[in-house]
């Protein structure tokens, strides 16, 4: 099994000024692609690692390394999941997801405020995330290339807060980026599908090729 750069599920110009084509060119076409290339090189050099999925490699390397490989495969998974969670069409949570949001946070606006605070308050590079834990929603964050996969989480949504995700469009204004994406560009239908616990494999499958 080798890893591939998954195609974006929407045109690069679909988000208007929320996410520019130039950001997609660099973020997806260069940063994400670089993780794919490096991961394939590292796996090819070690027969014991070949044939394993992204999730398997993340779980294998999370505790004992090699750290270099963990960083690459973690970033492939995180980015693949991030792209899947975006929508150029503004959507709203409905159904069981909306019920969970109201139960856990009181309202959709309260959840967005909490996710934004997590994203803005996260020091340096990383990811803000919405997970399902013990039947309830949980907002958390991960540093650098760390990923919900390494922590046995049930991921629903992840937001990239590395500077390369927003600097072209928002410069250093991470709060503006987080606010605009969370309020206007989340695919809540995708988030709802991940309540089935298969979010781990959705990103894995999008980035893997036999």
Phi, psi and omega per residue, in radians:
X1 nan 2.310 3.014
X2 -2.025 2.872 3.139
X3 -1.839 2.537 -3.100
X4 -2.193 2.778 3.019
X5 -1.392 1.949 -3.110
X6 -1.185 2.467 3.081
X7 -1.150 2.603 3.054
X8 -1.142 2.472 -3.124
X9 -1.449 0.318 -3.126
X10 -2.808 2.793 3.086
X11 -1.136 2.644 -3.128
X12 -1.129 -0.391 -3.113
X13 -1.738 0.252 -3.006
X14 -1.335 -0.306 -3.002
X15 -1.742 0.089 -3.139
X16 1.037 -2.305 -3.109
X17 -1.555 0.076 3.053
X18 -1.249 -0.802 3.059
X19 -2.471 2.033 -3.044
X20 -1.403 2.757 3.007
X21 -0.979 -0.611 3.129
X22 -1.111 -0.695 3.081
X23 -1.091 -0.765 3.103
X24 -1.089 -0.664 3.116
X25 -1.024 -0.765 -3.113
X26 -1.446 -0.826 -3.027
X27 -1.206 -0.884 3.136
X28 -1.449 -0.908 -3.008
X29 -1.235 -0.485 -3.102
X30 -1.966 -0.995 -3.087
X31 -1.134 -0.961 -3.131
X32 -1.071 -0.763 -3.129
X33 -1.077 -0.630 3.138
X34 -1.104 -0.642 3.090
X35 -1.144 -0.679 3.124
X36 -1.105 -0.831 -3.122
X37 -1.070 -0.814 -3.100
X38 -1.181 -0.699 3.117
X39 -1.085 -0.739 3.125
X40 -1.106 -0.660 3.103
X41 -1.118 -0.774 -3.107
X42 -1.178 -0.707 3.134
X43 -1.194 -0.708 -3.134
X44 -1.087 -0.461 -3.101
X45 -1.455 -0.110 -3.092
X46 -2.366 1.792 -3.101
X47 -0.977 -0.484 -3.116
X48 -1.188 -0.324 -3.107
X49 -1.692 -0.219 -3.016
X50 -1.289 2.534 3.136
X51 1.528 -0.033 -3.118
X52 -1.641 2.595 3.127
X53 -1.367 2.968 3.067
X54 -0.985 -0.851 -3.116
X55 -1.048 -0.756 3.130
X56 -1.096 -0.739 3.142
X57 -1.196 -0.663 3.092
X58 -1.098 -0.837 -3.131
X59 -1.113 -0.617 -3.129
X60 -1.218 -0.667 -3.018
X61 -1.724 -0.145 -3.041
X62 -1.027 -0.761 -3.050
X63 -1.613 -0.727 -2.973
X64 -2.010 0.052 3.101
X65 1.350 -2.970 0.119
X66 -1.192 2.423 -3.076
X67 -1.060 -0.636 -3.134
X68 -1.047 -0.734 3.124
X69 -1.233 -0.718 3.109
X70 -0.985 -0.761 3.140
X71 -1.039 -0.716 -3.095
X72 -1.243 -0.860 -3.071
X73 -1.261 -0.573 3.059
X74 -1.085 -0.729 -3.137
X75 -1.240 -0.589 3.063
X76 -1.082 -0.840 -3.117
X77 -1.112 -0.850 -3.107
X78 -1.003 -0.820 -3.122
X79 -1.155 -0.731 -3.141
X80 -1.057 -0.701 3.129
X81 -1.229 -0.656 3.114
X82 -1.049 -0.861 -3.130
X83 -1.042 -0.720 -3.105
X84 -1.147 -0.444 -3.096
X85 -1.532 0.037 3.132
X86 -1.777 2.609 3.093
X87 -2.457 2.274 3.067
X88 -1.255 -0.271 3.080
X89 -1.726 2.216 -3.141
X90 -1.146 2.265 -3.125
X91 -2.193 2.936 3.108
X92 -2.303 2.550 3.070
X93 -1.136 2.519 3.107
X94 -2.449 3.036 2.968
X95 1.039 -2.511 -3.108
X96 -1.017 -0.576 3.106
X97 -1.117 -0.799 3.123
X98 -1.072 -0.685 3.105
X99 -1.066 -0.761 3.128
X100 -1.136 -0.704 3.123
X101 -1.078 -0.817 -3.130
X102 -1.135 -0.657 3.126
X103 -1.181 -0.706 -3.039
X104 -1.482 -0.590 -2.999
X105 -2.219 -0.236 3.129
X106 1.717 -0.560 3.139
X107 -2.934 2.883 3.076
X108 -1.133 -0.737 3.128
X109 -1.045 -0.669 3.128
X110 -1.168 -0.666 3.076
X111 -1.118 -0.802 -3.134
X112 -1.079 -0.728 3.103
X113 -1.059 -0.700 -3.127
X114 -1.224 -0.721 3.084
X115 -1.113 -0.739 3.115
X116 -1.081 -0.783 3.131
X117 -1.071 -0.674 3.117
X118 -1.153 -0.763 -3.128
X119 -1.141 -0.784 -3.094
X120 -1.268 -0.639 -3.095
X121 -1.421 -0.152 3.139
X122 -1.265 2.098 -3.085
X123 -1.335 2.264 3.086
X124 1.180 -2.670 -2.984
X125 -1.401 2.664 3.093
X126 2.780 -2.674 -2.991
X127 -2.524 2.377 2.947
X128 -1.698 2.508 -2.994
X129 -2.489 2.644 2.976
X130 -2.009 2.083 -3.133
X131 -2.099 2.849 2.990
X132 -1.821 2.181 -3.111
X133 -2.420 2.141 3.127
X134 0.910 0.706 3.070
X135 1.399 0.041 3.135
X136 -2.216 2.804 3.134
X137 -1.470 2.517 -3.119
X138 -2.391 2.298 3.047
X139 -1.738 2.306 3.138
X140 -2.624 -3.071 3.067
X141 -2.548 2.848 -3.096
X142 -2.324 2.474 -3.129
X143 -1.533 2.491 2.992
X144 0.941 -2.065 -3.113
X145 -1.691 0.118 3.114
X146 -1.090 2.739 -2.933
X147 -2.630 2.643 3.078
X148 -1.030 -0.432 3.131
X149 -1.023 -0.623 -3.070
X150 -1.347 -0.088 -3.040
X151 -2.141 0.246 3.105
X152 1.142 0.418 -3.091
X153 -1.435 2.819 2.969
X154 -1.810 1.656 -3.015
X155 -1.362 2.446 3.089
X156 -1.996 -0.636 -3.046
X157 -2.736 2.505 3.061
X158 -2.414 2.460 -3.135
X159 -2.111 2.171 -3.121
X160 -1.311 2.165 3.063
X161 -2.079 0.355 2.886
X162 -1.194 2.582 -3.111
X163 -1.049 -0.533 -3.116
X164 -1.160 -0.231 3.109
X165 -1.340 -0.402 -2.995
X166 -2.435 -0.161 -2.944
X167 -1.135 -0.637 -3.134
X168 -1.080 -0.722 -3.047
X169 -1.606 -0.531 -3.012
X170 -2.150 0.038 -3.036
X171 0.928 -2.234 -3.079
X172 -1.649 0.223 -3.066
X173 -1.530 1.213 3.113
X174 -0.980 -0.670 3.120
X175 -1.021 -0.689 3.133
X176 -1.145 -0.781 3.108
X177 -1.021 -0.908 -3.092
X178 -1.057 -0.758 -3.104
X179 -1.122 -0.823 -3.079
X180 -1.199 -0.707 3.139
X181 -1.195 -0.818 -3.089
X182 -1.143 -0.562 -3.098
X183 -1.554 -0.335 -2.989
X184 -2.248 -0.287 -2.930
X185 -2.325 0.437 3.102
X186 -1.670 2.365 3.062
X187 -1.528 1.516 -3.091
X188 -1.159 -0.374 3.037
X189 -1.162 -0.720 3.074
X190 -1.121 -0.756 3.106
X191 -0.999 -0.778 -3.120
X192 -1.117 -0.677 3.133
X193 -1.084 -0.550 -3.095
X194 -1.275 -0.109 3.031
X195 -1.100 -0.316 3.123
X196 -1.348 -0.026 3.109
X197 1.467 0.078 -3.082
X198 -1.743 0.221 3.130
X199 -1.051 -0.601 3.121
X200 -1.011 -0.802 -3.053
X201 -1.372 -0.421 3.136
X202 -1.101 -0.808 3.110
X203 -1.226 -0.665 3.124
X204 -1.019 -0.875 -3.079
X205 -1.136 -0.591 -3.111
X206 -1.197 -0.401 -3.064
X207 -1.898 0.081 -3.051
X208 -2.031 2.515 3.071
X209 -2.408 2.394 3.139
X210 -1.168 nan nan
